Amino acid sequence: MEDKLICEVCKKNEAVGVASSAVGPVSLAYCKTCLDWMADALWVIASSVYCCDGPEHMAEWFWDMRTFRDGLYISAAQVYGRQATMDLI
Protein backbone atom coordinates (compact mmCIF):
# COMPACT_ATOMS: atom_id res chain seq x y z
CA MET A 1 0.00 0.00 0.00
CA GLU A 2 1.34 3.41 -0.99
CA ASP A 3 1.41 6.23 1.56
CA LYS A 4 -0.08 9.54 0.46
CA LEU A 5 2.22 12.54 0.22
CA ILE A 6 1.15 15.16 2.79
CA CYS A 7 1.65 18.91 2.34
CA GLU A 8 4.77 20.10 4.15
CA VAL A 9 3.29 23.57 4.70
CA CYS A 10 -0.06 22.90 6.41
CA LYS A 11 0.72 19.27 7.31
CA LYS A 12 -2.95 18.29 6.89
CA ASN A 13 -3.91 18.05 3.20
CA GLU A 14 -2.77 15.61 0.56
CA ALA A 15 -0.03 17.14 -1.59
CA VAL A 16 -0.61 17.59 -5.30
CA GLY A 17 3.12 17.62 -6.02
CA VAL A 18 6.55 18.92 -5.13
CA ALA A 19 7.68 22.44 -6.07
CA SER A 20 10.47 24.86 -5.31
CA SER A 21 10.04 27.40 -2.54
CA ALA A 22 9.93 31.06 -3.54
CA VAL A 23 12.22 31.90 -0.61
CA GLY A 24 15.22 29.81 -1.50
CA PRO A 25 16.67 26.63 -2.97
CA VAL A 26 14.43 24.09 -1.27
CA SER A 27 11.61 21.91 -2.60
CA LEU A 28 8.50 21.05 -0.62
CA ALA A 29 5.36 18.98 -1.09
CA TYR A 30 2.41 21.37 -1.48
CA CYS A 31 -1.36 20.90 -1.37
CA LYS A 32 -3.57 22.88 -3.75
CA THR A 33 -4.60 25.38 -1.06
CA CYS A 34 -1.04 26.16 0.05
CA LEU A 35 -0.02 26.56 -3.60
CA ASP A 36 -2.94 28.95 -4.15
CA TRP A 37 -1.83 30.98 -1.11
CA MET A 38 1.81 30.72 -2.26
CA ALA A 39 2.68 29.67 1.29
CA ASP A 40 5.94 28.13 2.45
CA ALA A 41 6.63 26.00 5.51
CA LEU A 42 7.25 27.97 8.70
CA TRP A 43 10.72 26.43 9.00
CA VAL A 44 11.61 27.85 5.56
CA ILE A 45 10.65 31.36 6.70
CA ALA A 46 12.51 31.00 10.01
CA SER A 47 15.64 29.48 8.50
CA SER A 48 15.79 32.27 5.91
CA VAL A 49 15.84 34.87 8.68
CA TYR A 50 18.44 32.86 10.59
CA CYS A 51 20.70 32.52 7.53
CA CYS A 52 20.53 36.28 6.97
CA ASP A 53 21.59 37.02 10.56
CA GLY A 54 18.21 38.32 11.72
CA PRO A 55 15.07 40.07 10.56
CA GLU A 56 16.78 43.45 10.19
CA HIS A 57 18.70 42.04 7.19
CA MET A 58 15.68 40.80 5.23
CA ALA A 59 14.58 42.38 1.95
CA GLU A 60 11.22 44.16 1.98
CA TRP A 61 9.63 41.59 -0.37
CA PHE A 62 10.36 38.84 2.18
CA TRP A 63 7.79 40.20 4.64
CA ASP A 64 4.98 39.46 2.16
CA MET A 65 5.87 35.75 2.11
CA ARG A 66 3.17 33.54 3.62
CA THR A 67 3.17 30.51 5.85
CA PHE A 68 0.60 28.39 7.70
CA ARG A 69 0.43 28.42 11.49
CA ASP A 70 -2.30 27.44 13.94
CA GLY A 71 -4.81 26.87 11.14
CA LEU A 72 -4.29 30.25 9.45
CA TYR A 73 -2.27 31.61 6.55
CA ILE A 74 -0.11 34.43 7.87
CA SER A 75 2.64 36.63 6.50
CA ALA A 76 6.29 36.52 7.52
CA ALA A 77 5.69 40.00 8.91
CA GLN A 78 3.05 38.57 11.25
CA VAL A 79 5.37 35.75 12.34
CA TYR A 80 7.96 38.33 13.40
CA GLY A 81 5.47 40.81 14.88
CA ARG A 82 5.89 43.44 12.15
CA GLN A 83 2.15 43.62 11.39
CA ALA A 84 -1.03 42.47 13.06
CA THR A 85 -3.06 41.14 10.13
CA MET A 86 -2.76 40.05 6.51
CA ASP A 87 -5.04 42.99 5.58
CA LEU A 88 -1.95 45.16 5.14
CA ILE A 89 -0.56 42.98 2.35
N, C-alpha and C positions, 0 to 999 in steps of 0.2 A: 504494500500500500504506500502511495506517495504522499508525503507531507505537503500541505499547502504552504506557499511562501507568504509570510505575513509582513505587512508594511513596517518598515523600520522607523517611520516617523511617528505614527499614532499607536503602533503596536496592537491594533485591534482588527483592522480590516485585511482582507486578502489582497496581496499585492498583484498589480496587473503587469509588473515588469520591473526591471532594474534600470536606473538612469543615473547620470552624473549629477552631483550637487552643483548648484549655482555658486556656492561659496568657495569651493576649492576642489582639488583633485581627489574626490572620493565618490564612489558609487553606492547607491542605496536602493533597496526594494521599496517601491512606492505604490500605494493604493490610488484609485482614481480621484478620491476626494483630496488627498494630500498633493497630488499632482496639480489638480485644479487650483488649489490654494498656493501652489509653488512653495510648499513648506519643506524645511529640512529638519532632520533629527536635532533635538536639543543639544546633544553632545557635539554635533558639527558646529553649531553656533558658539558654544562654550569653548571648544578647542580652537576655533578661529581667533577668538579674543585672547586666549592664552598664548597662542603662537605669535601674536602681534604685541605681546607685552602689555596687555591691558586695554580697556575700552577707550581710553583717550587716544589710542593710535589707530582706531578704526576709521575707514572711509565713511563718508556720509551715507552712501548707498547701502552700506551694510545694515544700518538701523531699520531699513524697510524689509529686511529678510524676515521670513515667518517660520514659526515652529509650532509644535503641538504640545500643550502642557495642561494637565488637569482637565481634559475634555474640551479645551478651547484652542483655536488658532490664535496665536499672539505674535507680535513683532519682536525682533531682537531688542528694540528700544524698550519694550515692556519688560522683557526678561531682566534687563539691566537697570530698570527704574527710571528710564529717560522719558517715558510718556505713560499716561494712565490707560489709554484705550487705543484700539486700532482705528478709531474714527479720525485720527490725525494723519493717517497714511493716505 
